[in-house]
Amino acid sequence: MSLYQQPEHILKALAGRTQNGLLKKLKTSLPPIDFCSNDYLGFSKTGMLFDRMKSKESNGSPLFGSTGSRIVSGNSSFTEEVEKQIAMFHHGRSALLFNSGYDANLGLLSCVPQKTDLILYDELVHASIVDGVKLSQATHYKFKHNDVDSLEELIYRHHKNYDNIYVVVESVYSLDGDSAPLLELVEICEVLKNIFLIVDEAHAIGVFGKQGRGLCNALGIEQRCFARMYAYGKAMGCNGAAIVGSDILRNYLINFSRPFMYTTALPRPNVEAILHAYKLLIETDQKDALQSNIAYFYARTSSIKCLVKSQSAIHTLHLCSNDLVDNFEKELLERNICCRTFKSPQVKPGAERIRFCIHAFNTREELDQLVAAIATLKNFKHTVPL
């Protein structure tokens, strides 16, 4: 067999992506005006986190790699101290670090719900949540996006048949930047004693709450959640994630979460970066700068009908066809604007959209350029109403 011979299904899958115009390619350069990245506070792009790491006093440790998983040789008193500070910052009892938000969601959901349990999750949650749910042994159903009636109907139809019910949502959804009805959700989950709310705060940390603690903090419901996930690859400008919850949950994950148990731990420099990112949240005004830009963009575009109304860093234009998405993306590229596109069949036909991420470092001139570009949509044939 030739080294270059490939299974037929791989060739067909790639050909299908190419034919649909959806073949992904890695890029080494992007347009200079950034409305694409998740670096909401600019900790990475502006070099704030790098400067903080570079200027800190050396701890004298020669280790760069962590040398193993944390249950073998990769744990340290420093990592555990950082976890204690994370838990304190987010008003939780305990925190446990994972190598990414994907690992955290996978690690939590694949081991906590059991065969006799039920998982109910919003239809637009992260892929990592969906994958974690699929790896669990629990029965699982989706409910309509942000539809509390849909959730309640599922709860009351099934609650007598299962030991526990886990309700899984994102506080801020990555597709459109809209927020979950968290106040209503906690009320629903407290009606019965065996319903547990899990909130993914990946796109809320650094954006909402006191000193960027997240939307659960802003709404005062941190203590009413079973578990919260905070990812550091977005507004925090580094990588890794933490599950915040009870001491018992942390102990359980250490013993039963396979992505935690069998993964080489984050090396010390990564853990230090997380610690310094939290300090930047507290010590800088980047969150205020971000909120100012969000408010400015929102005010300039509030009358646009096809724009999802969002108070988060994520704003989405629903263009409802692949052709419109392609045409508008070309218009943006000509203006040196970088964004993210979603085309069918990646999303449902008729749900095609373009997403913009607002940052603390975006200038008013850049925001005005984006608004001006959106105004050109009315010149496209078969456009959606502005």
LOSE-964888 format. One record per residue (C-alpha): chain; residue number from 1; x, y, z; residue in one letter. Coordinates in Angstrom, 1 decimal, always signed. Layout:
! LOSE-964888
   kette    nr        u        v        w   rest
       A   NUM        X        Y        Z      A
...
//
This chain:
! LOSE-964888
   kette    nr        u        v        w   rest
       A     1     +0.0     +0.0     +0.0      M
       A     2     +1.3     +3.4     -0.9      S
       A     3     +2.1     +5.9     +1.8      L
       A     4     -0.1     +8.4     -0.2      Y
       A     5     -3.1     +6.1     -0.6      Q
       A     6     -6.1     +7.5     +1.4      Q
       A     7     -9.4     +6.1     +2.5      P
       A     8    -12.2     +7.0     +0.1      E
       A     9    -14.4     +8.7     +2.8      H
       A    10    -11.6    +11.2     +3.6      I
       A    11    -11.3    +12.2     -0.1      L
       A    12    -15.1    +12.5     -0.4      K
       A    13    -15.4    +14.6     +2.7      A
       A    14    -12.8    +17.0     +1.6      L
       A    15    -14.2    +17.2     -1.9      A
       A    16    -17.6    +18.0     -0.4      G
       A    17    -16.2    +20.8     +1.7      R
       A    18    -14.4    +22.2     -1.3      T
       A    19    -17.6    +22.0     -3.5      Q
       A    20    -19.6    +23.8     -0.8      N
       A    21    -17.0    +26.5     -0.4      G
       A    22    -16.4    +25.4     +3.2      L
       A    23    -13.0    +23.9     +3.1      L
       A    24    -11.0    +25.4     +6.0      K
       A    25     -7.3    +26.4     +5.6      K
       A    26     -4.9    +27.5     +8.2      L
       A    27     -3.8    +31.2     +7.8      K
       A    28     -0.7    +32.9     +8.9      T
       A    29     -1.9    +36.4     +8.2      S
       A    30     -5.2    +38.2     +8.6      L
       A    31     -6.5    +41.6     +7.7      P
       A    32     -5.2    +44.3    +10.1      P
       A    33     -8.5    +45.5    +11.5      I
       A    34     -9.4    +42.8    +14.0      D
       A    35    -13.1    +42.1    +14.5      F
       A    36    -12.5    +38.4    +14.5      C
       A    37    -10.3    +37.2    +17.5      S
       A    38    -11.6    +36.4    +21.0      N
       A    39     -8.9    +38.6    +22.6      D
       A    40    -11.7    +41.0    +23.8      Y
       A    41     -9.5    +42.9    +26.3      L
       A    42     -6.4    +42.9    +24.2      G
       A    43     -4.3    +41.2    +26.9      F
       A    44     -2.5    +39.2    +24.1      S
       A    45     -2.6    +41.5    +21.1      K
       A    46     -1.4    +44.7    +22.9      T
       A    47     +1.4    +42.7    +24.7      G
       A    48     +0.0    +43.6    +28.2      M
       A    49     +0.2    +40.0    +29.4      L
       A    50     +3.7    +39.4    +27.8      F
       A    51     +5.1    +42.6    +29.4      D
       A    52     +3.6    +41.5    +32.7      R
       A    53     +5.2    +38.0    +32.4      M
       A    54     +8.5    +39.5    +31.3      K
       A    55     +8.8    +42.0    +34.0      S
       A    56     +7.8    +39.8    +36.9      K
       A    57    +10.5    +38.6    +39.3      E
       A    58    +11.9    +35.2    +38.6      S
       A    59    +10.7    +32.4    +40.9      N
       A    60    +13.9    +30.5    +40.4      G
       A    61    +12.2    +27.4    +39.1      S
       A    62    +14.1    +25.8    +36.2      P
       A    63    +11.1    +23.8    +35.0      L
       A    64     +9.4    +24.7    +31.8      F
       A    65     +7.4    +21.6    +31.2      G
       A    66     +5.2    +20.1    +33.9      S
       A    67     +6.7    +16.6    +33.4      T
       A    68     +3.4    +14.7    +33.7      G
       A    69     -0.2    +14.7    +34.6      S
       A    70     -1.1    +16.2    +37.9      R
       A    71     -1.9    +12.9    +39.5      I
       A    72     +1.6    +11.7    +38.6      V
       A    73     +4.3    +14.4    +38.7      S
       A    74     +2.8    +17.5    +37.2      G
       A    75     +1.2    +19.0    +40.3      N
       A    76     +2.7    +21.8    +42.4      S
       A    77     +1.8    +23.9    +45.4      S
       A    78     +1.9    +27.0    +43.1      F
       A    79     -0.8    +25.5    +40.8      T
       A    80     -3.0    +24.7    +43.8      E
       A    81     -2.5    +28.2    +45.2      E
       A    82     -3.5    +29.7    +41.9      V
       A    83     -6.6    +27.5    +41.9      E
       A    84     -7.5    +28.8    +45.4      K
       A    85     -7.2    +32.4    +44.1      Q
       A    86     -9.4    +31.5    +41.1      I
       A    87    -12.1    +30.1    +43.4      A
       A    88    -11.9    +33.1    +45.7      M
       A    89    -12.2    +35.5    +42.7      F
       A    90    -15.2    +33.7    +41.4      H
       A    91    -16.8    +33.3    +44.8      H
       A    92    -16.6    +29.5    +44.7      G
       A    93    -15.4    +26.9    +47.2      R
       A    94    -12.9    +25.3    +44.8      S
       A    95    -11.4    +25.5    +41.3      A
       A    96     -9.7    +22.9    +39.1      L
       A    97     -7.5    +23.9    +36.2      L
       A    98     -7.8    +22.1    +32.8      F
       A    99     -5.7    +22.6    +29.7      N
       A   100     -8.4    +24.3    +27.7      S
       A   101    -12.1    +25.1    +27.8      G
       A   102    -12.7    +22.1    +25.5      Y
       A   103    -10.9    +19.8    +28.0      D
       A   104    -12.9    +21.3    +30.9      A
       A   105    -16.3    +20.8    +29.4      N
       A   106    -15.4    +17.4    +28.1      L
       A   107    -13.9    +16.4    +31.5      G
       A   108    -16.9    +17.6    +33.5      L
       A   109    -19.7    +16.3    +31.4      L
       A   110    -18.2    +13.0    +30.4      S
       A   111    -17.9    +11.8    +34.0      C
       A   112    -20.4    +13.6    +36.3      V
       A   113    -23.8    +12.6    +34.8      P
       A   114    -24.4     +8.8    +35.1      Q
       A   115    -26.6     +6.2    +33.3      K
       A   116    -29.5     +7.0    +35.6      T
       A   117    -29.3    +10.8    +35.0      D
       A   118    -30.6    +13.2    +32.3      L
       A   119    -28.8    +16.1    +30.6      I
       A   120    -30.8    +18.9    +29.1      L
       A   121    -28.7    +21.4    +27.1      Y
       A   122    -29.4    +24.5    +25.0      D
       A   123    -29.3    +23.6    +21.3      E
       A   124    -26.6    +26.3    +20.6      L
       A   125    -24.0    +25.3    +23.3      V
       A   126    -20.3    +24.9    +22.4      H
       A   127    -19.2    +21.8    +20.5      A
       A   128    -17.1    +20.9    +23.6      S
       A   129    -20.3    +20.6    +25.6      I
       A   130    -22.0    +18.5    +23.0      V
       A   131    -19.0    +16.2    +22.8      D
       A   132    -18.9    +15.9    +26.6      G
       A   133    -22.6    +15.0    +26.7      V
       A   134    -22.1    +12.4    +24.0      K
       A   135    -19.3    +10.8    +26.0      L
       A   136    -21.4    +10.6    +29.2      S
       A   137    -23.6     +7.6    +29.9      Q
       A   138    -26.6     +9.8    +30.6      A
       A   139    -29.7    +10.3    +28.5      T
       A   140    -29.7    +13.7    +26.9      H
       A   141    -32.0    +16.1    +25.0      Y
       A   142    -31.6    +19.5    +23.5      K
       A   143    -34.0    +22.3    +24.3      F
       A   144    -34.8    +25.3    +22.1      K
       A   145    -32.4    +28.1    +22.3      H
       A   146    -33.0    +30.3    +25.4      N
       A   147    -36.6    +28.9    +25.6      D
       A   148    -37.4    +28.3    +29.2      V
       A   149    -40.8    +26.8    +28.3      D
       A   150    -39.1    +24.2    +26.2      S
       A   151    -36.8    +23.4    +29.1      L
       A   152    -39.6    +23.2    +31.6      E
       A   153    -41.6    +20.9    +29.4      E
       A   154    -38.7    +18.5    +29.2      L
       A   155    -38.1    +18.6    +32.9      I
       A   156    -41.6    +17.8    +33.9      Y
       A   157    -42.0    +15.2    +31.2      R
       A   158    -38.9    +13.3    +32.4      H
       A   159    -37.9    +14.2    +36.0      H
       A   160    -39.6    +11.2    +37.6      K
       A   161    -37.6     +8.8    +35.4      N
       A   162    -34.1     +9.9    +36.4      Y
       A   163    -32.0    +10.4    +39.5      D
       A   164    -30.6    +13.7    +38.6      N
       A   165    -31.0    +16.3    +35.9      I
       A   166    -28.2    +18.5    +34.6      Y
       A   167    -29.1    +21.7    +32.8      V
       A   168    -26.2    +23.0    +30.7      V
       A   169    -26.1    +26.5    +29.1      V
       A   170    -23.6    +29.2    +28.2      E
       A   171    -24.0    +32.6    +29.9      S
       A   172    -23.0    +34.3    +26.6      V
       A   173    -23.5    +32.3    +23.4      Y
       A   174    -20.6    +32.3    +20.9      S
       A   175    -22.7    +32.2    +17.8      L
       A   176    -24.7    +35.4    +18.3      D
       A   177    -23.5    +36.9    +21.5      G
       A   178    -26.9    +36.7    +23.2      D
       A   179    -27.2    +35.8    +26.9      S
       A   180    -29.0    +33.0    +28.6      A
       A   181    -32.0    +33.8    +30.8      P
       A   182    -29.9    +32.8    +33.8      L
       A   183    -32.3    +34.3    +36.4      L
       A   184    -35.2    +32.3    +35.1      E
       A   185    -33.0    +29.2    +34.7      L
       A   186    -31.8    +29.2    +38.4      V
       A   187    -35.5    +29.5    +39.5      E
       A   188    -36.4    +26.5    +37.3      I
       A   189    -33.5    +24.4    +38.6      C
       A   190    -34.4    +25.1    +42.2      E
       A   191    -38.0    +23.8    +41.9      V
       A   192    -36.7    +20.2    +42.4      L
       A   193    -33.8    +19.3    +44.6      K
       A   194    -32.1    +17.0    +42.0      N
       A   195    -31.6    +19.6    +39.2      I
       A   196    -28.1    +21.0    +38.8      F
       A   197    -27.2    +24.0    +36.7      L
       A   198    -23.9    +24.1    +34.7      I
       A   199    -22.9    +27.4    +33.2      V
       A   200    -20.2    +27.9    +30.6      D
       A   201    -18.8    +31.5    +31.1      E
       A   202    -16.2    +31.3    +28.4      A
       A   203    -17.4    +34.4    +26.6      H
       A   204    -18.5    +36.3    +29.7      A
       A   205    -15.3    +36.4    +31.8      I
       A   206    -13.6    +39.7    +31.4      G
       A   207    -16.8    +41.2    +29.8      V
       A   208    -19.5    +41.2    +32.5      F
       A   209    -19.5    +41.4    +36.3      G
       A   210    -17.4    +43.2    +38.9      K
       A   211    -13.8    +43.2    +37.6      Q
       A   212    -14.8    +40.9    +34.8      G
       A   213    -16.0    +38.0    +37.0      R
       A   214    -18.7    +37.0    +34.5      G
       A   215    -22.4    +37.1    +34.0      L
       A   216    -23.2    +34.9    +36.9      C
       A   217    -21.5    +37.4    +39.1      N
       A   218    -23.3    +40.3    +37.4      A
       A   219    -26.7    +38.6    +38.2      L
       A   220    -25.7    +37.5    +41.7      G
       A   221    -26.3    +33.7    +41.0      I
       A   222    -22.7    +32.3    +41.5      E
       A   223    -23.7    +30.4    +44.6      Q
       A   224    -26.8    +28.9    +42.9      R
       A   225    -24.8    +27.1    +40.1      C
       A   226    -23.6    +23.5    +40.5      F
       A   227    -20.5    +24.3    +38.3      A
       A   228    -19.2    +27.1    +36.2      R
       A   229    -16.5    +26.9    +33.5      M
       A   230    -14.1    +29.8    +32.9      Y
       A   231    -11.9    +29.6    +29.8      A
       A   232     -8.8    +31.7    +29.5      Y
       A   233     -8.3    +31.6    +25.7      G
       A   234    -10.6    +34.5    +25.1      K
       A   235    -10.7    +37.8    +27.1      A
       A   236     -7.9    +36.5    +29.4      M
       A   237     -5.4    +36.3    +26.5      G
       A   238     -3.8    +33.0    +27.4      C
       A   239     -4.9    +29.4    +27.6      N
       A   240     -6.4    +26.9    +29.9      G
       A   241     -9.7    +26.8    +31.8      A
       A   242    -11.1    +26.2    +35.3      A
       A   243    -14.1    +24.4    +36.7      I
       A   244    -15.4    +26.3    +39.7      V
       A   245    -17.7    +24.5    +42.2      G
       A   246    -17.6    +22.6    +45.5      S
       A   247    -14.8    +20.9    +47.2      D
       A   248    -16.6    +17.6    +46.5      I
       A   249    -16.9    +18.3    +42.8      L
       A   250    -13.1    +19.1    +42.6      R
       A   251    -12.3    +15.9    +44.4      N
       A   252    -14.5    +13.9    +42.1      Y
       A   253    -13.0    +15.4    +38.9      L
       A   254     -9.5    +14.7    +40.1      I
       A   255    -10.5    +11.0    +40.5      N
       A   256    -12.8    +10.4    +37.6      F
       A   257    -12.3    +13.0    +34.9      S
       A   258    -10.2    +11.3    +32.2      R
       A   259     -9.2    +14.6    +30.3      P
       A   260     -7.8    +15.7    +33.7      F
       A   261     -6.2    +12.4    +34.8      M
       A   262     -4.5    +11.4    +31.6      Y
       A   263     -3.3    +14.8    +30.2      T
       A   264     +0.1    +16.3    +30.9      T
       A   265     -0.6    +19.3    +33.1      A
       A   266     -0.3    +22.9    +32.1      L
       A   267     +3.4    +24.0    +32.6      P
       A   268     +4.2    +26.6    +35.2      R
       A   269     +4.6    +29.5    +32.7      P
       A   270     +1.0    +28.9    +31.5      N
       A   271     -0.3    +28.8    +35.1      V
       A   272     +1.6    +32.0    +35.8      E
       A   273     +0.0    +33.6    +32.7      A
       A   274     -3.4    +32.8    +34.1      I
       A   275     -2.5    +34.3    +37.4      L
       A   276     -1.2    +37.5    +35.8      H
       A   277     -4.3    +37.7    +33.5      A
       A   278     -6.5    +37.8    +36.6      Y
       A   279     -4.3    +40.6    +38.1      K
       A   280     -4.7    +42.5    +34.9      L
       A   281     -8.5    +42.2    +35.2      L
       A   282     -8.3    +43.8    +38.6      I
       A   283     -5.6    +46.4    +38.0      E
       A   284     -6.4    +47.7    +34.5      T
       A   285     -9.4    +49.5    +32.9      D
       A   286     -9.5    +47.3    +29.8      Q
       A   287    -13.0    +46.1    +30.7      K
       A   288    -14.2    +49.7    +30.8      D
       A   289    -12.6    +50.4    +27.4      A
       A   290    -14.3    +47.2    +26.0      L
       A   291    -17.7    +48.2    +27.4      Q
       A   292    -17.3    +51.7    +26.0      S
       A   293    -16.6    +50.3    +22.5      N
       A   294    -19.5    +47.8    +22.8      I
       A   295    -21.9    +50.7    +23.7      A
       A   296    -20.6    +52.8    +20.9      Y
       A   297    -21.1    +50.1    +18.3      F
       A   298    -24.5    +49.2    +19.7      Y
       A   299    -25.6    +52.8    +19.5      A
       A   300    -24.4    +53.1    +15.9      R
       A   301    -26.1    +49.9    +14.8      T
       A   302    -29.2    +49.7    +17.0      S
       A   303    -31.6    +50.3    +14.1      S
       A   304    -30.2    +47.5    +11.9      I
       A   305    -32.8    +44.8    +11.8      K
       A   306    -30.6    +41.9    +10.8      C
       A   307    -28.1    +42.6    +13.6      L
       A   308    -28.5    +40.5    +16.8      V
       A   309    -28.9    +42.9    +19.7      K
       A   310    -26.1    +42.0    +22.1      S
       A   311    -24.5    +43.6    +25.1      Q
       A   312    -21.5    +41.2    +24.9      S
       A   313    -18.4    +41.5    +22.8      A
       A   314    -20.0    +39.4    +20.0      I
       A   315    -22.3    +40.9    +17.4      H
       A   316    -23.8    +39.0    +14.5      T
       A   317    -25.4    +40.0    +11.2      L
       A   318    -27.9    +37.5     +9.9      H
       A   319    -27.6    +37.5     +6.1      L
       A   320    -29.6    +34.3     +5.4      C
       A   321    -27.7    +33.1     +2.3      S
       A   322    -24.2    +31.9     +1.5      N
       A   323    -24.0    +34.3     -1.5      D
       A   324    -24.6    +37.3     +0.7      L
       A   325    -22.1    +36.1     +3.3      V
       A   326    -19.5    +35.7     +0.5      D
       A   327    -20.2    +39.0     -1.0      N
       A   328    -20.1    +40.9     +2.2      F
       A   329    -16.9    +39.1     +3.3      E
       A   330    -15.2    +40.3     +0.1      K
       A   331    -16.4    +43.9     +0.9      E
       A   332    -14.9    +43.6     +4.4      L
       A   333    -11.6    +42.3     +3.1      L
       A   334    -11.4    +45.2     +0.7      E
       A   335    -11.7    +47.4     +3.7      R
       A   336     -9.0    +45.4     +5.6      N
       A   337    -11.6    +44.1     +8.1      I
       A   338    -11.2    +40.6     +9.6      C
       A   339    -14.4    +38.8    +10.7      C
       A   340    -15.8    +35.3    +11.1      R
       A   341    -18.4    +33.8     +8.7      T
       A   342    -20.9    +31.0     +9.2      F
       A   343    -22.4    +29.4     +6.1      K
       A   344    -24.7    +26.4     +5.4      S
       A   345    -24.4    +23.5     +5.9      P
       A   346    -22.2    +24.6     +8.8      Q
       A   347    -25.4    +26.3    +10.0      V
       A   348    -28.9    +25.7     +8.9      K
       A   349    -29.9    +27.0     +5.5      P
       A   350    -31.4    +30.5     +6.0      G
       A   351    -29.3    +31.0     +9.2      A
       A   352    -26.1    +32.1     +7.4      E
       A   353    -24.3    +35.0     +9.3      R
       A   354    -21.2    +37.0     +9.8      I
       A   355    -19.9    +37.6    +13.4      R
       A   356    -17.9    +40.5    +14.7      F
       A   357    -16.0    +40.6    +18.0      C
       A   358    -15.5    +44.0    +19.6      I
       A   359    -12.3    +44.6    +21.5      H
       A   360    -11.0    +47.1    +24.0      A
       A   361     -8.2    +48.0    +21.5      F
       A   362    -10.5    +48.8    +18.5      N
       A   363    -10.4    +52.5    +17.7      T
       A   364    -13.5    +54.6    +17.1      R
       A   365    -12.2    +55.0    +13.5      E
       A   366    -12.2    +51.2    +13.1      E
       A   367    -15.7    +50.9    +14.5      L
       A   368    -16.9    +53.6    +12.2      D
       A   369    -15.3    +51.7     +9.3      Q
       A   370    -17.2    +48.6    +10.3      L
       A   371    -20.5    +50.5    +10.5      V
       A   372    -19.9    +52.1     +7.1      A
       A   373    -19.2    +48.6     +5.6      A
       A   374    -22.5    +47.3     +7.1      I
       A   375    -24.3    +50.2     +5.4      A
       A   376    -23.1    +48.9     +2.0      T
       A   377    -25.3    +45.9     +2.4      L
       A   378    -28.3    +47.8     +1.0      K
       A   379    -26.4    +47.9     -2.3      N
       A   380    -26.3    +44.1     -2.6      F
       A   381    -28.9    +42.2     -4.6      K
       A   382    -31.5    +40.1     -2.7      H
       A   383    -30.2    +41.6     +0.6      T
       A   384    -31.9    +41.2     +4.0      V
       A   385    -33.6    +44.3     +5.4      P
       A   386    -31.4    +46.8     +7.3      L
//
